[in-house]
Amino acid sequence: MDRTQARNTFIDLIARFTDYSSKHLPDDVRTKLKELGDREDSQMAKIIYTAMFDDIKMADALNRPVCQDTGVIQYFVRVGTKFPLIDEIEDGLREAVKKATEIAPLRPNAVEVFDEKNTGNNVGTRIPWIDWEIMPNRDDVEIYCYMAGGGCSLPGTAKVLMPLEGYEGVVKFVFDQITSYGINACPPLLVGIGIAGSVEVAAKLSKKALLRPLGSHNSNPRGAELEARIEQGLNDLHIGPGGLSGRSSVMGVHIEQAARHPATIAVGLSTGCWAHRRALIRIDASMGYEVISHRGAKI
């Protein structure tokens, strides 16, 4: 196909992928919710998990988003330097969001700062947000679509700690925030933590931590141990599904890190709700695709 055809195919594919990701939770999230639901012994918690799976089934049957708040769309792009449409991706993603907003439909959520005007099509200044990584000597592209409703973003925060606070300060920061605002994000939560030397790096890493598959671990053994300890500690709070108490508070805790300045430890926190709408697609040079996060999905 020529370049114009390839561009149109790319836009249509991403629009359908974005539509699909709003209506179908990824395989690992569904599996984890089932595991947590089976583990509960309180009647209220069991009712909440049953309602979650009823919601998932109705979204599929009625072809509607799992949650009415489809967020402000974010794409995390890993693109090969030889991908034929590398110059078309940003504009293509914006056009795809407009198209997905109509066909899904997605709730328009992009409000222009200062003007206080909803654009009506989920596209605005720097939105959809696009995060870029370059993959040398490859001709494909991998794109995460992430939809975080307003509740998911409410606990989000980042801070540079005083040096003496150390990693204990990181843990205290996370627990203070989750116990104060976590229920706003519709538990059980996925908790993303970024640790770095500056606040913007920590914040970005905390969001990227939410893209990791559930059950994965930090690449550093000490980082993986800290993930497990924080997860256990948060679960011991028994926040439960919907914040209504139960055996588990979180689906998981993911930490991503960057080397830091000797005098600073920055921590960022992002949360995902139980309806964690994170999807990953790989598109090759001929516009063939695979939806990696949803086994066997056809869009």
N, C-alpha and C positions, 0 to 999 in steps of 0.2 A: 504494500500500500504506500501511497505517497505521503509526504509530511502532513498535509492538511487532513487526510484521512486518519493518519495515526494520531494526530492531535485530537480530533473529534472522538475517536475510539477511546483515548485516554480519559477525556472528560466524562464520557458516558460511563466508562468503567468505574471511575472514582465516585461518581454520583451514585451509582447503584451500590457500590461498596459502602459508602457513607450511610445510605439508606438502610442497608442490611445491618450495619453495626449498631444502629439505633434500636433495632428490633430483636436482636439475638445476642445473648451473652456468650462470651467465649467459653470453650469447653472446660478450661481449668476453673473458671469461676462457678459454673454450674456444678461441677464435681465437688468443689469445696463447700458450697452452700448445702449440698446434700449431706456431706460429711458432718457439718456443724449441726444441721437440723436433726440428724439421727442421734447425735450425742446429747441433745437437750433432754432434760427430765421434767422441766416445769411445763404446765399446761399452756400458760401464756406464750412462752417461747415457741412451743410447737405450733400454736395457732399462727404466729407471725411467720414462721418458715413455710407453713402451708399456704398462707396468703401470698408469699413471694413466688412460690412455684405455680400457684394459680395465675398470678400476674404474667409469668413467663409463658405459660401455655396460651393465655388469651392474646398476648402480644403476637404470638406466632399464628394463632388461628384467625385473628382479625387483621393481621398485617399492620400493626400499630407499634409505635415505640414502647419499649418496656417501661420507661418513665416519661411523663409528659414534658419534663424539663430536659431538653436535648442539648443543653449547654451552649457554650461558645466553642465552636469547633477548633480543635488543634490537630495538626499533622506533624509527625516526626518522620523526617525523610532521610533515608540513607541511599544515596544515588551514586551509581557508577559513573566514572568520568567518560565512559564510552556509551552511556545510554543515549539513544538517538534524540530523545525529546528533553534533554537536560535543560535547554533554554526555555522550554515551554511549561515547565512544571508549576511554577508559582502562579502564573496566569491560569493554567489549567485547573489547579486546585480551587481557585476562587470561583471559576465558572462552574465547577462541579458542585460546590456548596450551594450556589444559587439553584442549580437544577435539583439537588437532593432536597432542598427546602420545599420545593413544590411537589416532588413525586412521593416523598415519604408519608405525610408532610412532616417537616421539622418545625418546632416552635421558633419563631424569630426572636433571637436573644441579643443581637449585636446592637448595643446602645452607644452612640458616639459621645465620648467624654466632652464636657463643656456644653455641647449643643443639646444634650439630653434628648436625643432623638433616636428612636429605634429604626434601623435601616430597612427592616421588613424582609430581608433576604439572608440574614446571618453573615453578611459580608460588610466589613467596615475598615476603618483605619487599622492596618496590621492584623486584621482578622479575616479569614482564619489565620491563627498563629501558625507559623511554619518554622520548625527547628531543623537545621541542616547538618548532615554529616556526609563527607565525600569518601567514596570507596574507589581507590585507584585500580585501574585495569579491569574494570567490570562494566558490563553493558546492561545491567538490570537495575531496578529500583525497588526498595522496600519502604513501605509507607505504613506507619501506625496512624490510625484515626482514633482520637480520644475525645469522648464527650463527658464533661464534668458539669453536672448541674450546679446551681447556686449553693446548695447545701454542702456539696463536696468541697467547695472553695472556702467556706466560712472558717474552718479551723486552720487554713493555710497561713503560715507565718515563717519568718526567718530572723536570725539575730546573730551578731558577733558577740561571743562570750568573752569575759575577762579571762586572761591567761590561766589564773589559778583555779578557775572553775573546772577545767579539764573535761574529760569524757563523762565524768559524773554530772557535770553541768549539762551536757547534751541529753542525758537520760532524764534529768529533772525537767528540762525544757519540754521534752516530748510529753512526759506524764502530766505536767501542769496544763498543757494545751489540750490534750485529749480529754482529760477529766473536766475541763471548763467548757469546751466547745464541740467535743467529739460527737455528741448525740445529734447535733445539727446536720451531720453528714450521713445519716441513715445507716447505723451499724447493722451487721458486722462490717468493720472498716478494713480497707487495705491501707496501711500506713507506709508512706514513702518518706525516707529521711536522707538528707544530703549533708555530708560533713566536708568542709573545705576551709580555705583561708579567708574567703570574702563572702559577703552575704548573697551576692547575685549568683555566684557559682553554686553555693549550697542550695539555694532555692531551685535553680534549674535541675540540679541532680536529684532533688527530692521528687520532682515531677517525673523525671525519667525513670526513677525507681519504681513508679507505679506501672510502667510498661513491662516489667519483668514477669515471666510466668510465675504463677503461684507454685510454691514448693521449691523454687530456685533459691540459691544462697549467695551471699557475698563471696567474691573470689578469694578474699583473705580469711583464713580460719578464725582470726580474732574478730573480724567483722561479722562472720557468720554466727559466732558465739553471741555477740552482742545483739544481733537480730533475734536469736532464739530467746535470750533473756528478756528483752523488751516485750516480745510477743507473749511470753508466759506471764510477765508482770501485768500487762494490759488485760489478758484474759482473766487473771485473778481478781480484777476489779468487777467482773461479772456484769458489765454494761448490758450485754445481751442484745438480741435482734430488736431494732427499732428503739434502742435505749430503754427497754422495758424490763431489763434484768434477764439473766440467763448465764449459761456456763461459759460462753465465749464472747469476747468483745471485738475481735479482729479476725479477718481472713488470713492475715499475714503481716509481717514487718519486713520491709526491704530497705537496705542501706546502700547508698552509692557514695563514693568518696573521691576527693582529689587531694593531691599533696598540698600542704598548707604552709603558711608563713610560721616561723617558730613562735611568734608572739600572739598568734590569733587562732582561735577555733570558731568557725562559723557553722551554724546548724540551720537547715531548712526543713520544713515539714509540709507535706501535702497528703491529702487523704482521698481515697476513693470509696464510694458508697457500695452497698451490697449489689446494686445494679451496675457493676463496673464495666462500662462500655468501652472496652479497649480491643481493637481489631488490627490485625497485621496482614497485609497483602504484599506479594512479590510479583512484579510485572517484568517480563523479559523484553528484549529488543523488538520482538515481533508482536507485542501487545498480548501475548499469552499470560495467564495469571494463575496464582494459587493463593487461596485465603488460608494462611498458616494457622491462625488462631481459632478457626472454626473448621474442624476436620470435615472434608467432603462438601463444603459449602459451594453452591453455584449461585452467581449473582447476575 
